[in-house]
Amino acid sequence: MPKEINFFKLNKRLVSLKDVLVSEPYEEGLVVYVTNDEMFALVTKNKDPINLSLRCDKNLGLLLQKKYESVMSGHRLNKNKWITLVLSGQLSLDDIYDLIVHSYNLAKEIK
């Protein structure tokens, strides 16, 4: 994993988005990010490498899963609406940040 990808930098990026609430309601080390009363990101911060689950357009998610072995369907989430990224260095920081914004925007559109 590139050294610039760590929980603190990832968390800073996630909370920099407008109207984001952060909690650990399920288990210690599983951080949940919510906007518009909808989850848009889950981070397993105590895992190495870190896992980041995000909302994702189904077709984009399938494309990413075919292209990268570090992208899989959402772990313990709706496989049609979520992907999980294993932050092992395969995806660039810019790609990760773009997917975060994509997930955030999908959560904002709900309701």
N, C-alpha and C positions, 0 to 999 in steps of 0.2 A: 504494500500500500504506500503510495507517495506520502512523504512525511507531512505534507500540507493538509492531508485529509485526516482530521481527527474529530472527536466528538465536539470539542469546544468550538472549532471553526464551523463545523456543520450546524451546531446549535445556534451560533451567532447569525448564520445565514437564514435559518428557518424563522427565528424570532424577529428578524429585520423586516419581515413582511407585515403588512398592516393587519391589526386585529387578530393576532395569534395568541392563543392560550396554550400553556404547556402544563402537563401533569404526568404523573406515573400511577394511573388508577388501577392497573392490572397486576403488575409485579415490579419489584425493584429492578431498575436497569432498563426497563422498557418505557421509553419516553414518548408521549403522545402529543401531537401538535394539532390544534383545532382552530378552524376559522368558520364563521357562519354556522356554528353549532355542528360542524361536520369535521371529522378527522381527515387530514390530508397527508400526514406523515407519521410514521412510527420508527423510532430508532432504538436498536439494541446496543446501548452504549458500552456495555461490559463485554462485548464479544470482539474477538480479533480474528478476522477483520470485522468492522462494524457492518451491521445489516441495516438498510434503510428501505422501508416499505412506503410506496407512494401510490396515490390514485393515478390511473393512466388510461388513456383511450385504448380500447381493446385492440384495434389494429396496430397502433404504435407499439403497444406492449408485446404483441406477437412478433412484430418485426425486430424489436430489441432482443427478445428471447432467442431468436434465430441467429442474430448477429453476435451476441455476447454470451459467453458461458456464465458470466457473473450476474446475469439478469434472469430472473425466474418469475413464475407466477406468484402472486402475493401469498406469503406464508401465513396460514391461518386466516386468510381474508378471501373475499370474493375474487376468484381467479379471473373473472372477466373485467374487473374494474381496478385491480391492484397489481403492482409488480413489486418484487423485492430485489434490491441491488445489494450485492456483496461488494463492499468497497475495498476491493483487492488491488486496485490500480488499473484495471482494465478500462474503465471509463474515465474520461478527463474530468477535472474539476468543473469546467464550463458545462460539460454534458450533464453532470449531476445537478448543478445549479439550474440549468434549463428544465430538467425534469421536475425539480422542486417547484418551480414557478408554474409548470404545466399542472401539477397536482393541486397546487393552491388555487389556481384559476378554476379547475373542475369543481372543487369544493365550494367556491364562491358562487358558482352557477346553480347549485342545488337549492331548491325551494322556490 
